Amino acid sequence: MRILIVDDERPARDKLRHLLSLEPGISDIEEARDGVEALERLASFAPDLLLLDIQMPEVTGLDVAASLPSPAPLVVFVTAYDEYAIRAFDANAIDYLLKPYDQIRLQRALQRARERLGQQHAATVLPAVTQLLVPERNGTRIVKVDQIQWIETADNYVILHTADGEPLIRQTLASLLDKLGPRFIRCHRRAAVQLDWVTSIVNLDKGDGELLLRGGARVPLSRQYRPDVATRLAL
């Protein structure tokens, strides 16, 4: 999840950044010091969620919410003033954090955001394929997608790791993942995994890890992709 913190007070931004650093599934955090800067950063950063103060000079948080592009990021208002609650939810906010809030209250807001993002993703994803046709020397192999445990890049090919073999397809990993749909997720620059096959995460040094699959396979999990994988496994 990508989050943009918008608050004109530095201590408030620092507190949110610290609390967010303790939460799983957050891949990137940026800050904006006011509403004007927030609107400028939306296009380049493309956040999934705004943690948005309401009372700010010139452009308020409510003004920012009313000016969001489509498709708009989710909005959680963070404010010391409870009198704005009705207007906040009229602006399609998914939650309203009243200062001073704690870690547990922030976790509830993040969970709402994860659930809403999951619903949006499910609504926009096209139906995924159920099988792949893999050309081979003596014919064509039919590979059921639900039997693919994980996928690995190999030069200009990808290897489909299944219990019955490891056929190769001449295709990029990115294009194949687009075809397979949300049941698969990238876990390393050279690997992706089918979420239903994952049984646990094994911790390694420096934030890296491995995914242990049913059947015993171990798939590399880099720290770059670990937050997204952890979020999808928790949904």
N, C-alpha and C positions, 0 to 999 in steps of 0.2 A: 504494500500500500504506500502511495506517495502522498505526503502531507505538507500543506503550506500553512504555517502559523502566521496569523495576521494580528498584530497588536502594536500600539504605539508606545508601550512601556517595555523597556528591555528586561526588567526582572520577570515580568509575566511571560515573555518569550522564552527566557532561560528556564523557567520552571517547567513549561510545557515540553521543551526539548529534552530536559532531563528525564521527566516521567515517560516520555515516548521512547527514550533510549532503553528503558527497562521492559518494553513490550515486544513480543515476537511479531514477525510478519510486516514490519515497516521497513521498506527498502530505501527510502530517501525522505529527507526533511529539509525544507527551505523556509526562510522567514521573510516577511514583509513588514516594514515599519509603519505603514499606513494604508488606507484604502487605495490610493493612487498607485503605490508601488505594487500592491496585490494585483490590481487589474493588469498592470504591465507584465507581471511574471506569469500570468495564467497561460498564455500561449506557449511560452518557451519551456515551462516546467510541467505543464499538464498534470496537476495534482488530482488524486482520487478524492481527497477530502480537504476542506478548509476548516481550520480551527480559528474562528473569526470573532474578534472583539467587536462590540457594537459601538461604543462611544469612542470615536476617533475624530481628529480635526479634519475639516474640509469634506472628506468622503467617509461616511459612516459605514459600519458593517452592514446595515440594512441597505445602504446604497450599493455596496459591492454585490450583495446577494441579488439585488434587482438588475444588475448589469452583467451577470454571468453569461458566457457564451453557451451555445447548445452544441453538443451535450454538456451539461453543467456538472462540475464536481459536487459531491455531497457537502453539506454545510452543517457544522456544529457551532453554535454561537457560544462564546465564552465571555461572560460579563459579570460585573459586580452589581448589576441592577435588574431586579426581578420584574420590573414594570414593563419590560420589553418582550416578555415571553410570548404573549399572544401574537404580536407583530412578527416575532421570529418564526413561529410555526406557520403563520400566513405566508412567510417567505420560503416555505418548503424546507425549513431546517429539520434534520432528523433527530436533533437533541439540543439541549440548552444547559450548559454547565454554568452554575452560579458560583462565583468566587466567594470564599476560598473552597476549592474542591480538592479531593484527595485522589490517590492512585486508583482506588476501587471505583470511584465515580467515573473517572476517565476511562477505565477498562470497559464499563458498561456502554459508554458512548462509542468506543472503538468496536465493540462487538456488534452494535447496531449498524455501524458502517460496513463491517465485514459481511453481515447478513444481507444488507441492501446491495452491496457490490456483487455478491454471489447471485442474487436474483436478477440483477441487470445483465450479468454475464450469461446466465442461462437463457434469458429472453432474447439475446442478440446472436447467440451462436447458431450457425446453420447445422442441420442434422449431420452427424459425423458418419463416415463410412464404416461398414461392419466387416469388410474383408479387403485384402489387397491382392492383386494379381502380380506375381513376381516371375518375370521371364527367366528361364533356366535353359541349359544346353539341350535338354531332351524334352522340353515342353514348358508348361507354365504351372507354377505352384500357387495354390490358394492359401493365403495366410489369414486366419481369423484374427481380427484386431484385438479381441478380448484375450487372446493367447500371447500377445506381445508383452513381455515383461518390461523390457527396456530397449532403448535404441542408442546406437553408438555411431559416430561418424568415422569414416575410413576413406580418406582422400575424397574422391568425387562420388562416393557411395555412402549409404547408411546400412548398418547391420541391424537386423531385426532379431533380438534375442528372444527365443521361445524355447519351450521344453522339448520341441521336436527338431530343433536345428537353429541355424543362424544365417538365413538367406540374406542376400544383398540386393538393394535397390539403388539404381543410379538416380539419386535425387538429393537435394540439400535437406538438412535436418529441419530448417525453418519451414520450408514449403511442405514437408511431410507433416509437421505438427499442425499446420493450418488445416490440413485435410482431416487429421485424426480427431480434432476437437478437444474439449476441455478435460477429458479423462487423462491426458498426457500433459506433463509439465517438464520444462527444461530444468535440469539440476546441475549442469556443468556445461562449459562451452562446447564440449564434445559428446554430451550425453543428455538423454531425456528418459523419463520413467513413467510407467502407467501407475497412477496413484493407488488403484485398487490392489496392486501387488505389494505395496510397501507395508512392512510390519513394524519397523522401528528405525530410528536415526542413531547412528553411532558417532560419537564425538571424536574428532582428531585434533591435531595441533592447529593453532592460529585461526580458529573459527571454521576450518574445513570439517568435513565429515563423510560418512558413507550412509547409504540407504540400504537396509537389509530387507530383502524381498522374500516372499513365500517361495520355498524351494532352495533358499540358501544363497542366491546371488547377492553380491555386494556391488553397489553402483556408486561412483564418486559423486559427492555433493560439495560444491565449492561454496565459500562464504558469500560470494556474490549472489547466488541463487537461493541460498538457505532460507532467508526470510519469506520469500514467496512460496517456497515449498512447504514451510511450516504452516503458513496461513491456509493454504489449500488443504492440507491434511487435517486442519482443525475445523473446517467448515462442515 
